[in-house]
Amino acid sequence: MIVLVKKPDQSICEIEVTPKSLGQECLDQVCQKLGTIEGDYFGLQFTRKNVSDPMWLNLRNPINSQVTGSSPLRLQLRVKFHVQPHLILQEVTRRLFFLDLKLDLVNSKLIASVKETARLAALLAQAEQGNYSPHAQHYASLPDACCNADFITQVMAEHMRLRGMKPAQAEYQFLKEVASLDSYGVELFEAKDASGRGVLFGVGPQHIHLFSTEPKMECLERIGLDLILKESLNGKCFSVTYPEETNGELSPVTMSVKLQSKEAAEALYRAITEKHEFFVCDTVQKRIRAECVRDFKGTLASIFTENTEYGKKFMFDVQRTWKEVYDQTRRTLHRAGTAGVTGRPFTNLAEREDAACAMTGVDEESEVKLLRNKVEMYNSGLSCKVCMATRLDTAFLPCGHVLCQVCAEQVEVCPHCRGEIQERLRIFLPIDDCQIEV
């Protein structure tokens, strides 16, 4: 079965899987082709018939049980869990984040002021086209919602101020400034509140938001994910309970919204649960990993065989938290000095070092300077603090401070603490007599 996956740069990646393949297998193939090992940040989206908003493919369930239609199936690779830019360790992953956020900006999915939007559009232009030129700039990457003459003038003014900034710097600055917005990584759901007013329910990395849409977009309520006491789902209705301070005392408050469909309500419930586990918890709880539903045939089968996998569909597919992803990626990149991340054997040491530097985004010359500084500190720490030329080999008792043998015989009190010397003891450090050099 062929799956066509649209990447954030709008190019197509062709993947071949079996009809019963899990979504994770498809995502793994895409990440392997792109060269990223930070695949936990990404997800695959698909669009159902008669439903405008795309839905996240559950990676732990078979693809054919979620996406209908004949081969080739069409999916889209998007960032699902938006971490801060400094936590992204691979350059290729950072580039995918940049392209994904560019799509959100162009499609007016980022909630920002006109001034902030103009600044972001200027950073996009600097990253993609370089310095401002009145004859070459067309500003193709502008939000549709506010693309008028006044807005373009603001973008031009901001772009002029960025003259001299390198494209790579502009790209990273774009990521930083988008990450500072309240709408960074917020997944929006159209709903109605208890009074029947149209609202947008947003689920972000740290908070859930309730936005009004009339007469203008503004945040009505913001609740930390770590404060949620309970969430419940009943058909199209979704409720969340959280503590609120009233007259100096905390009391539970319930906020309810009605979604456009049962599927949208389930998607909202899933988004809050997965983002809470990914961003708030140290590790994903076992009950979240194991929570599932069964179809009718699977329910009948489970009566006779309790542990059967037949008919089981997992509700959540978050497997690791951002802390675990960051730690695992750092360890994998560290091991890249002896083995490539993709398993490709390196023919020589130089190729291996170049690959490691490319994956970490660290300049080789700066790494050498850092290593030399560490070696100098190491050599200095093992040298006698009196003559600064000889290795430490004699300890004073009872204070325990150390000098070289020549200097130790010439002092009456310890030069470190001015304490009395009752005994001089020869020591042998497990190192060579020669200085370590780089």
FIVO-846219 format. One line per field, with one value per residue (C-alpha): x, y, z; residue number from 1. Coordinates in nm, 2 decimals. Example, Ala and Ser with C-alpha at 12.3 -4.5 7.8 and 13.67 -1.06 7.14 Angstrom:
BEGIN
u (1.23/1.37)
v (-0.45/-0.11)
w (0.78/0.71)
num (1/2)
This chain:
BEGIN
u (0.00/0.14/0.11/0.18/0.29/0.30/0.59/0.58/0.76/0.46/0.68/0.56/0.73/0.62/0.61/0.52/0.36/0.14/-0.24/-0.22/0.08/0.06/0.08/0.41/0.57/0.47/0.60/0.93/0.99/0.92/1.16/1.42/1.40/1.42/1.71/1.55/1.56/1.33/1.02/0.82/0.76/0.57/0.25/0.05/-0.28/-0.56/-0.88/-1.22/-1.50/-1.73/-1.49/-1.29/-1.04/-0.77/-0.74/-0.43/-0.36/-0.33/0.02/-0.05/-0.35/-0.35/-0.37/-0.65/-0.87/-0.86/-0.81/-1.06/-1.00/-0.79/-0.42/-0.25/-0.36/-0.28/-0.14/0.04/0.34/0.30/0.45/0.23/0.42/0.58/0.88/1.10/1.35/1.66/1.54/1.56/1.90/1.90/1.92/1.69/1.43/1.46/1.41/1.09/0.96/1.04/0.85/0.56/0.52/0.56/0.24/0.06/0.16/0.05/-0.28/-0.34/-0.33/-0.11/-0.29/-0.08/-0.11/-0.06/0.28/0.39/0.27/0.45/0.77/0.74/0.67/0.98/1.19/1.05/1.15/1.50/1.55/1.43/1.53/1.80/1.84/1.56/1.57/1.29/1.33/1.34/1.09/0.75/0.66/0.49/0.47/0.22/-0.09/-0.41/-0.61/-0.42/-0.25/-0.32/-0.11/-0.06/0.04/0.29/0.44/0.49/0.66/0.89/0.99/1.06/1.26/1.48/1.57/1.70/1.96/2.28/2.11/2.21/1.93/2.01/1.99/1.66/1.52/1.61/1.49/1.16/1.13/1.21/0.96/0.68/0.76/0.70/0.34/0.05/-0.07/0.25/0.16/-0.20/-0.45/-0.78/-1.13/-1.45/-1.71/-1.99/-1.98/-2.26/-2.45/-2.44/-2.17/-1.92/-1.57/-1.24/-1.10/-0.73/-0.49/-0.13/0.19/0.13/-0.22/-0.57/-0.73/-1.08/-1.09/-1.38/-1.43/-1.67/-1.63/-1.26/-1.02/-0.93/-0.85/-1.13/-0.98/-0.64/-0.58/-0.26/-0.25/-0.10/-0.41/-0.67/-0.85/-1.09/-1.19/-1.50/-1.66/-2.03/-2.11/-2.04/-2.00/-1.66/-1.60/-1.29/-1.27/-1.00/-0.94/-1.02/-0.96/-1.28/-1.26/-0.92/-1.02/-0.97/-1.28/-1.33/-1.49/-1.62/-1.60/-1.82/-1.82/-2.01/-1.82/-1.94/-1.93/-1.86/-1.53/-1.42/-1.50/-1.30/-1.01/-1.02/-1.02/-0.73/-0.53/-0.56/-0.46/-0.16/-0.03/-0.06/0.14/0.40/0.47/0.37/0.46/0.81/0.70/0.38/0.15/0.09/-0.29/-0.26/-0.05/-0.29/-0.62/-0.81/-1.15/-1.27/-1.51/-1.80/-1.62/-1.32/-1.56/-1.70/-1.35/-1.23/-1.50/-1.33/-0.97/-0.90/-0.56/-0.66/-0.54/-0.83/-1.04/-0.83/-0.79/-0.56/-0.70/-0.37/-0.03/0.20/0.49/0.74/0.75/0.96/1.22/1.26/1.27/1.54/1.75/1.72/1.81/2.11/2.24/2.18/2.38/2.65/2.68/2.70/3.07/3.10/2.78/2.56/2.21/2.05/2.28/2.49/2.85/3.11/3.42/3.67/3.71/3.68/3.35/3.22/3.33/3.17/2.84/2.84/2.91/2.64/2.38/2.45/2.49/2.81/3.11/3.42/3.66/3.46/3.45/3.83/3.86/3.62/3.82/4.15/4.00/3.89/4.24/4.40/4.17/4.25/4.63/4.60/4.40/4.67/4.96/5.12/4.96/5.30/5.54/5.27/5.51/5.51/5.25/5.08/5.22/5.24/4.94/4.94/4.78/4.53/4.41/4.45/4.57/4.82/5.14/5.44/5.71/5.97/5.74/5.59/5.93/5.99/5.68/5.61/5.23/4.98/4.97/4.61/4.45/4.75/4.69/4.95/5.13/5.16/5.26/5.36/5.22/5.33/5.04/5.03/4.76/4.65/4.78/5.10/5.37/5.34/5.10/4.79/4.78/4.53)
v (0.00/0.34/0.64/0.99/1.21/1.59/1.75/2.10/2.24/2.10/1.84/1.48/1.18/0.84/0.56/0.19/0.00/-0.31/-0.28/-0.36/-0.14/0.08/0.46/0.45/0.24/0.51/0.80/0.61/0.57/0.94/1.05/0.81/0.97/1.32/1.23/1.32/1.11/1.34/1.19/1.21/1.58/1.50/1.34/1.25/1.41/1.30/1.45/1.27/1.32/1.60/1.72/2.03/2.01/1.74/1.48/1.32/0.96/0.74/0.59/0.29/0.17/0.03/0.30/0.12/0.13/0.51/0.63/0.52/0.50/0.32/0.34/0.58/0.72/1.09/1.21/1.52/1.55/1.82/1.91/1.77/1.86/2.21/2.23/2.54/2.59/2.55/2.19/2.08/1.91/1.84/2.10/1.91/1.90/2.27/2.33/2.12/2.32/2.64/2.52/2.40/2.74/2.92/2.73/2.83/3.20/3.20/3.03/3.27/3.00/3.20/3.44/3.76/4.13/4.30/4.44/4.09/3.93/4.19/4.12/3.75/3.80/4.01/3.74/3.49/3.72/3.77/3.39/3.30/3.60/3.78/4.15/4.39/4.50/4.71/4.54/4.17/4.14/4.00/3.88/3.56/3.43/3.67/3.58/3.59/3.75/4.08/4.11/4.47/4.77/4.90/4.56/4.51/4.86/4.74/4.42/4.62/4.85/4.56/4.38/4.69/4.68/4.32/4.41/4.21/3.93/3.59/3.36/3.10/3.36/3.50/3.14/3.08/3.42/3.35/3.03/3.21/3.48/3.24/3.03/3.34/3.38/3.25/3.07/2.87/2.50/2.57/2.33/2.51/2.36/2.55/2.52/2.69/2.78/2.73/3.05/2.93/3.18/3.07/3.03/2.87/2.61/2.59/2.33/2.43/2.29/2.44/2.58/2.54/2.86/2.98/3.25/3.46/3.53/3.83/4.12/4.05/3.76/3.77/3.52/3.47/3.20/3.03/2.72/2.54/2.18/2.09/2.24/2.02/1.81/1.62/1.61/1.43/1.36/1.31/1.30/1.64/1.80/1.83/1.95/2.03/2.09/2.30/2.49/2.86/3.11/3.27/3.49/3.36/2.99/2.74/2.57/2.34/2.50/2.32/2.47/2.30/2.35/2.19/2.08/2.06/1.68/1.38/1.32/1.68/1.63/1.31/1.49/1.76/1.51/1.33/1.65/1.76/1.41/1.37/1.72/1.68/1.36/1.49/1.83/1.80/1.45/1.30/0.98/0.87/0.69/0.32/0.37/0.62/0.39/0.10/0.29/0.15/0.08/-0.23/-0.28/-0.51/-0.83/-0.74/-0.70/-1.05/-1.20/-1.04/-1.23/-1.56/-1.43/-1.15/-1.04/-1.06/-0.79/-0.85/-0.54/-0.32/0.04/0.26/0.60/0.77/0.72/0.94/0.71/0.94/1.28/1.57/1.51/1.15/1.25/1.51/1.27/0.99/1.22/1.36/1.00/0.89/1.19/1.12/0.76/0.89/0.92/0.54/0.46/0.66/0.74/0.58/0.27/0.36/0.25/0.52/0.45/0.66/0.87/1.20/1.11/1.00/1.33/1.53/1.35/1.40/1.77/1.80/1.63/1.84/2.16/2.23/2.38/2.15/2.43/2.55/2.20/2.18/2.51/2.39/2.06/2.25/2.47/2.16/2.00/2.32/2.32/1.95/2.01/2.31/2.12/1.85/2.09/2.21/2.54/2.67/2.61/2.55/2.33/1.99/1.72/1.68/1.38/1.47/1.51/1.68/1.52/1.59/1.86/1.65/1.93/1.83/1.98/1.84/1.67/1.95/2.22/2.00/1.96/2.34/2.46/2.45/2.50/2.41/2.70/2.62/2.64/2.75/2.43/2.24/1.96/1.64/1.41/1.42/1.13/1.03/0.97/0.83/0.95/0.71/0.93/0.96/1.20/1.38/1.66/1.58/1.76/1.82)
w (0.00/-0.10/0.14/0.01/0.30/0.24/0.43/0.58/0.27/0.06/-0.11/-0.12/0.05/-0.09/0.17/0.11/0.40/0.44/0.47/0.84/0.92/1.23/1.19/1.38/1.11/0.85/1.07/1.13/0.76/0.70/0.98/0.85/0.50/0.65/0.88/1.21/1.52/1.71/1.56/1.89/1.82/1.50/1.40/1.08/0.99/0.77/0.65/0.67/0.42/0.51/0.78/0.71/1.01/0.98/1.25/1.41/1.30/1.61/1.56/1.77/1.56/1.21/0.93/0.74/1.05/1.06/0.70/0.44/0.07/-0.18/-0.23/-0.24/0.10/0.17/0.50/0.62/0.84/1.11/1.44/1.71/2.03/2.01/2.25/2.29/2.02/2.25/2.33/1.96/1.91/1.54/1.27/1.04/1.32/1.38/1.00/1.01/1.30/1.11/0.80/1.01/1.19/0.86/0.74/1.06/1.00/0.64/0.72/1.01/1.27/1.50/1.73/1.74/1.70/1.37/1.48/1.59/1.27/1.06/1.26/1.20/0.83/0.80/0.97/0.72/0.43/0.58/0.63/0.28/0.06/0.25/0.29/0.18/-0.18/-0.33/-0.67/-0.55/-0.26/-0.33/0.02/-0.09/0.27/0.42/0.62/0.41/0.69/0.70/0.37/0.27/0.17/0.52/0.65/0.37/0.45/0.81/0.69/0.46/0.75/0.98/0.70/0.65/1.02/0.98/0.72/0.79/0.98/0.84/0.71/0.97/1.25/1.11/1.10/1.46/1.57/1.40/1.60/1.93/1.87/1.77/2.08/2.30/2.17/2.38/2.07/2.02/1.97/2.05/1.88/1.83/1.84/1.75/2.02/2.20/2.57/2.83/2.70/2.34/2.23/1.97/2.12/2.03/2.28/2.25/2.39/2.42/2.57/2.91/2.92/2.78/2.65/2.59/2.32/2.22/1.85/1.86/1.85/1.84/1.93/2.30/2.57/2.82/3.03/3.07/3.28/3.34/3.23/3.57/3.75/3.58/3.83/3.60/3.24/3.11/2.77/2.69/2.33/2.18/2.53/2.70/3.06/3.25/3.63/3.78/4.11/4.13/4.41/4.55/4.86/4.95/4.92/4.64/4.51/4.21/3.90/3.59/3.24/2.97/2.60/2.32/2.01/1.65/1.65/1.87/1.68/1.75/2.12/2.13/1.96/2.22/2.50/2.34/2.28/2.65/2.78/2.55/2.60/2.97/2.97/2.73/2.88/3.25/3.36/3.41/3.24/3.07/3.31/3.25/3.25/2.97/2.76/2.82/2.78/2.48/2.34/2.15/1.86/1.90/1.78/2.01/2.30/2.24/2.20/2.53/2.72/2.64/2.63/2.87/2.72/2.35/2.12/1.88/1.82/2.05/1.95/2.16/2.26/2.31/2.14/2.35/2.45/2.60/2.77/2.63/2.90/2.79/2.42/2.49/2.70/2.44/2.15/2.34/2.41/2.05/1.92/2.17/2.04/1.69/1.74/1.70/1.50/1.28/1.39/1.08/1.12/0.81/0.87/0.83/0.63/0.82/1.14/0.95/0.80/1.14/1.30/1.02/1.06/1.44/1.40/1.14/1.35/1.66/1.47/1.65/1.48/1.50/1.57/1.87/2.00/1.99/2.17/2.44/2.48/2.51/2.79/2.98/2.95/3.08/3.38/3.43/3.42/3.64/3.90/3.93/3.96/4.29/4.40/4.53/4.24/3.97/3.79/3.96/4.00/4.34/4.53/4.90/5.14/5.48/5.78/5.94/5.70/5.38/5.15/4.88/4.74/4.55/4.75/4.71/4.83/5.11/5.27/5.28/5.46/5.83/5.81/5.54/5.28/5.20/5.55/5.78/5.98/6.17/5.98/6.19/5.91/5.54/5.34/4.99/4.75/4.40/4.15/3.87/3.59/3.39/3.47/3.14/3.07/2.88/2.54/2.27)
num (1/2/3/4/5/6/7/8/9/10/11/12/13/14/15/16/17/18/19/20/21/22/23/24/25/26/27/28/29/30/31/32/33/34/35/36/37/38/39/40/41/42/43/44/45/46/47/48/49/50/51/52/53/54/55/56/57/58/59/60/61/62/63/64/65/66/67/68/69/70/71/72/73/74/75/76/77/78/79/80/81/82/83/84/85/86/87/88/89/90/91/92/93/94/95/96/97/98/99/100/101/102/103/104/105/106/107/108/109/110/111/112/113/114/115/116/117/118/119/120/121/122/123/124/125/126/127/128/129/130/131/132/133/134/135/136/137/138/139/140/141/142/143/144/145/146/147/148/149/150/151/152/153/154/155/156/157/158/159/160/161/162/163/164/165/166/167/168/169/170/171/172/173/174/175/176/177/178/179/180/181/182/183/184/185/186/187/188/189/190/191/192/193/194/195/196/197/198/199/200/201/202/203/204/205/206/207/208/209/210/211/212/213/214/215/216/217/218/219/220/221/222/223/224/225/226/227/228/229/230/231/232/233/234/235/236/237/238/239/240/241/242/243/244/245/246/247/248/249/250/251/252/253/254/255/256/257/258/259/260/261/262/263/264/265/266/267/268/269/270/271/272/273/274/275/276/277/278/279/280/281/282/283/284/285/286/287/288/289/290/291/292/293/294/295/296/297/298/299/300/301/302/303/304/305/306/307/308/309/310/311/312/313/314/315/316/317/318/319/320/321/322/323/324/325/326/327/328/329/330/331/332/333/334/335/336/337/338/339/340/341/342/343/344/345/346/347/348/349/350/351/352/353/354/355/356/357/358/359/360/361/362/363/364/365/366/367/368/369/370/371/372/373/374/375/376/377/378/379/380/381/382/383/384/385/386/387/388/389/390/391/392/393/394/395/396/397/398/399/400/401/402/403/404/405/406/407/408/409/410/411/412/413/414/415/416/417/418/419/420/421/422/423/424/425/426/427/428/429/430/431/432/433/434/435/436/437/438)
